[in-house]
Amino acid sequence: MPYLDTFTGEWNTKNARHLLKRCSFGITPNLIKESVTLGLQGTINKLFEVKSLPNPPLNMS
């Protein structure tokens, strides 16, 4: 989108925490460390990763 600026800052713990707090639930220190290691683009890719649905619960009746 032409009206959005590309992030040009340093990808660090502070910025990773900010993004994860806005895009996920229950962030942990390990999740923040992983995000910093992955970098911004890697973190975005992981946040939008398509995962298969779990098997439905067993019908126990």
N, C-alpha and C positions, 0 to 999 in steps of 0.2 A: 504494500500500500504506500503510495507516495507521500502521505502525510505523517507516516511514522518514521522517527529517526532511528538509525541503527545504533545499538549500544556500543559505545567506544571507551567505556571506563575499564578499570581493572576488574577482572573476575576474581573476587576474593570471598572470604567467609561472610562478610557483611552483606554483599550483594547476593550471594547464594542463599543465605538465610531469608533475605527479603523476598526473593522470588518464590522459594519453597513455601514460605508462610502464606503467600497469596494463592498458590496453586495446588496445595496438598493439605493433608490433615495429619496432625501429630508428628511434626518433624523431629528428628533426633540429631544429636551431634554427629553420629556416623553418616546419616543421610547428607548432612551439610558437607562433611569431609569428602564424601563420594562425589557430590556435585562440584566442588572445587577441583577435584582431580579430573572429572570428566570435561570440565570447561563449560562455557555457556551453551554452545551448540549441542554438546553431548547431553547436557542436562535437559535441554528442550526436547531432544530426540527421545530421551528416556521418559519424560513426562507424557509424551504423545504416543508412546509405544502401544501398538495394538496387541492385546492379550486375549487369549481364548477364554470363554466363560467356563466357570467350574461346572462339574457334573451336578445335575439337580439332586436334591436330597432324596434319600430312599423313602419309598412309601412303606411304612411299617405297619399299616393296618391290614 
